[in-house]
């Protein structure tokens, strides 16, 4: 090999190596001109639909803010992490978001992920607003950086239990759950409500199974054996669909009730006709909220049909960005203080946080599946 | 456990067991012939389920389902079985044949690699999300549960003609099988007769058998009709209830297993398979094309797994890219329980494992899988040949 050629090659290699070393730094420098908002939730896997609903809600809010010039004079960028609804993935996702310089996070989606992830955000004083994690423990630790724009399972379970006792007039209740922080938490709150109203004996069956289980026939057979007047499931739509279908196949005809984790089109798609008459607890209907009209029109134009949590994610992002504006800084501590003081009129209505970071005011209402759609339950 | 719950667990367990048995047959046949455990077999089952579900979704989109739901279902079964068979044979050609003379662990590792590859390949192509079985195809079977008595009565009244014919064929086969040795001299040409001479009484013998079979089955159908008209209550069978889907799964599995049994025992290919499983080298010396026999084994095992796959996606109404992994392990357990390498053993093992799981799950849902694998360990320790096995599973 001629000397000049080998020299040229060596020089090229050195330049390439140097470029490799410099490249990762470049985006970080550019990052100084943007404000980063993190989103974390299940973007793939069985619960991907809901995770992406949240991401889209945030993206829509950010797009609107950017059109108005961003926040604190900087453009806003959304960075997202997929926690796959796995508790062990939640903490690494949270660390990555913090390291990438997210000034606030919308998420996580599942209670089981939100609780460990919030520890990371708390250590780094990064404000987080979950649109959907309803387990009481999320806010009961009273971390000053943790907020949620949805209700709590003790409220949700209480509403469901009251409805079961007063409207369905059930005397015998079976309770199933998926053993996650959300599912079992909700099932336990529901159980507490039933026991308070009807006594221990009213809960005739209580059992849990893995959140990856798909064959529920055995447990449903045992449920049917107890002849409950209704049965309740604490868990997510990807299990509720096949579960309800299999229940009807083995002849468990008692009314089915579940919580906000099940209120999704995917549930209707899988369970089909068998979903008819299912009761679900969830927030108010966005279609009926005067403040939500503009949001729904913009969301449908960009992403198609809205999911149950799109609107909460949208409001959460707006609340975070408003708090940053109010605080006149992206500093975590100041933003958290601004969040505690905020009174925000958004798509879902007025949002205010109490000391723990929960919303002030009531939230849960009853929905029912009617003619293949989720509609608000109206007592006739 | 009440009587009703016991019976419900029994039908659930039989259904699950029938599906395990179908998958287990693939493990056991390959083991019998190659002496290796095909760990990619669970993935073949999952691929069969996906092809079936996708084919039915396509049939819905094309509007074929409006013409005939049952026809679409049958086509989906055939397509899935053919597709899975192609996958199974390709696997063998690519991953196992080059390693046939390698140490025993090599094809095993290759099979595990194939399993991981196929799982990821389906995940990349079809996504991590579950897929729903198009539920309109479940309605064709109906949803109201039937007791076994009602099913028998239905067979004798509404479907009298097909039942009659089916019974007649079965009767004929049974009679012919049990009397062949006694009347062998009638079915063979006389000694010394020129080649091509018809045996003296063969035709008469067969006609006689047919008459007996036809009258047997006519009497049987007629008798059941009388019972049906009087709504006679049969103690156990009247309280044993299952959904039409469960009957369909158990029925299809039984039919497939009977066909497999006849194939292995009666056809040239079946005889070749048995010969290869006894002694591969010797079978090659007498002119059996071993490669073809092995391909045929993979073809049959894979198509049975595909049928099981579609049926499980009907039964659970969802399918996922990783569904094959656990089902494969369970079916492997069933094959070991019955005695690996032994075809009736795989059927028995599947049904026993399904029953054991469902009876556990009815009481202690968390312990279902523990029981399945505890059975595997106990069998390996106490009776490594399995319940019906002849040979020791010394290879793995």
Interface residues (C-beta under 8 A of the other chain):
Chain A: X44 X45 X46 X48 X49 X207 X208 X209 X214 X215 X217 X218 X219 X221 X222 X224 X225 X238 X241 X242 X245 X246 X248 X249 X250 X251 X269 X270 X272 X273
Chain B: X2 X4 X5 X8 X9 X12 X16 X127 X128 X129 X130 X132 X135 X143 X145 X243 X245 X315 X316 X317 X318 X320 X323 X357 X358 X360 X361 X362 X363 X365 X366 X368
